Amino acid sequence: MNISALLTSSGINTAVCAVLFSLYSILRKQPSLVSVYFGQKLSQVRSKRNDPFWFQRFIPSASWIVKSWVASEEELFAIGGLDAVVFLRAVVFSIRVFSVAGVICLFLVLPLNYFGKEMEHKHIREEQLSVFTIENVKEGSRWLWAHCLALYVISSCACILLYFEYKSITKMRVAYITASHSHPSHFTVLVRAIPWSREESYSVRVAKFFTDYYSSSYLSHQMIYHSGAVQKLMIDAEKIYNMLKSNTVDQHYGSRLSRCGFCGGNSTSFKILSPEPENVRTMSCLDGPDLRQKECGAALVFFRTRFAALVASEALQQPNPMSWVTDLAPEPRDIYWSNLYVPYRIFWIRKIAILVAFILFVTFFLIPVVFTQSLVHLDKLEKVFPFIKGITERRYMKQLISGYLPSVILMIFLSIVPPVMMVFSTLEGSISRSGRKRSTCIKVLYFVIWNVFFANILTEAAIDHYQVSIMKLGDPKTIPNQLAKAVPSTATFFVTYVLTSGWASLSCELIQPFPLLCNSFYRFILRNKDDSSYGSYTFPYHTEVPRVLLFGLLGFTCSVLAPLILPFLLVYFFLAYLVFRNQILDVYVTKYQSGGLYWPIIHNTTIFSLVLTQIIALGVFGIKRSPIASGFTIPLIICTLLFNEYCRQRFHPVFKKTPARTIIDMDREDEHSGRMEEIYQKLPSAYYLMAEKLGHQQALRSKGSRKRLSNYL
């Protein structure tokens, strides 16, 4: 690929970004799209936009950029939670690191690469991108010390920034735990794999077990019941019946002439349903003689203190680890109810099946990777398939195929990966929604690192080696050299991938095409004008965290070998900083969060990227016959690994376990202030009310729990 093809790709993506960014600034002003672009602040829109003929609605503006830029981290934390702050910290970290790398590599390394060999250079537009990489440096060059120096500076800067970020986020996580006084999950333990008995029900066994072994701290428990499709239909039918019946006794309030605050139309009056007795509200189709048959082998057990719940969740309850399995329960809005119905004993089988399916899926995905990488090297592909020469005779067509089409095709195929990985994580048995999304994030990260980075490098090595002998790829002696040669060559594809998958994805993130289509379908097909009925979305950490980390990997590995990628990466990270701040402030609703547990993933992936960069540079220095640069790279690898081990010992345990001192201090503070009794009263109903809100109210049984709690109080 030459500079002209790269400019073609960058020009297309720049035009797409400019059009979509301008379109977004217009669409976000339309009253009918408030549910798409203001899901977070639907109740805070201003009334001045009620006028459908407001002229500024149809003029692009940059007000959202200014608003995103000036928002403080405290405001982002209050709206998006700690996970949003952690994600944006990762973006800021990338901006800082690659700004330093850009200054060093563009002004020091890039000129050395360009003038690395004595050759007659073409016009800049006709130059191949390989002349800007370390491939163009002749063997034994004395200028390779500059590449080694740049590698040292980038690695040192990354480690220093990682240390301070890890330290700061660790403090934020402890503060997040301390500030969550009212979280019922701190007092609740999820018990699964309860042994079955003919004589006793699951509920009786739970009560006996925790009364015997945790008598001083056990408070109450709620059993989890099966909630099948038929029961859910009966629940929905009962809701509709109650709504129809309540029409005769409804009380209407509010004027029908009042404005809704944004769209300019008349708001409908609200209704207050007639109250029902508590015993009627809690009765269900489970209150029958077959109640015991509907019990699951799982329960939510409540304890009197946070420390007692923590000890119970961490302890091995039985010599058989497959029975009485305890975990600290997720928050009521975070718990994933569907996996609580599944018997615990089959999850290990599911995990093996998911591992096999994941390997097969990754292997199958090599087909589009090989195809896209082959399009980058049309000159080599023409020698293997002579019939394609007629297609690539036109210069513009060749530039389009080699510079833009490969990354677009790969991005289209990659779009199916996150939904598939989400299904895999669901089947694995995660008990929380945040845990399921975090597991999906890890799977997507593994997938893209292998298929976008390693698979493309191996394909490049195979295509380049095909001209000599395809059998030499199996020679272990040639594999390291071939990989070291392939990384700088593949950097040309990575540049176009950053343009397409990075810049274009941010434009699509702003436009929100899927919610936009759903809004149009509801509004124009179903004639539903109620914005609150369209639903809301949570931040897609499982897709955006792997994308940021993949671009970080590409930036580290190519910074010294092919520094031309750095300007395009910096543009992506700057745009991502603005776009995602805007999305967190206005679009996505924070329904649940993990409390900053994404940062260890970010840290570990960054360390992996650094070490991989250093190993590849070591191989390249060996090929270029520079023993001094190779010798100085080995201590850098060792120091990076030692730094990672220090961080793992110093900071990582806080993200795996809750500090006992922190929760003991919280317990003492609540006891001294008299808040414990209030917390005890809310515990039994916290999970039941959330299950009722999410349509799983038949999954919990709270009558017995309330009775035991009332006896205690």
Disulfide bonds with the S-S distance in Angstrom:
none
